[in-house]
Amino acid sequence: MDPVTNDPAVCSAKGCRSAAVWVLAWNNPKLHTPERRKTWLACEEHRAHLSDFLGMRNFLKDVVALETWRARERE
């Protein structure tokens, strides 16, 4: 789901249907240009787990509150 929309956001963790409150911006430097950002959404419970997963691979670029991310995208 696009975190810019106002649709209900759901956590990206496998099997989780909780409301997302975080955006994890990432890229795979072997596949993406440095400025490209892909996103995963996370609930409070899965934020650390998903961040650790991306961080161990050096993919994680930023973790931002969903509302802050949406506000930035509207500017």
Buried (B, 14 or more C-beta within 10 A) or exposed (E): EEBBEEEEBBBBBEEBEBEBBBBBBBBEEEEEEEEEEBBBBBBEEBBEEBBEBBBEEEBBBEBBEBEEBBEEEEE
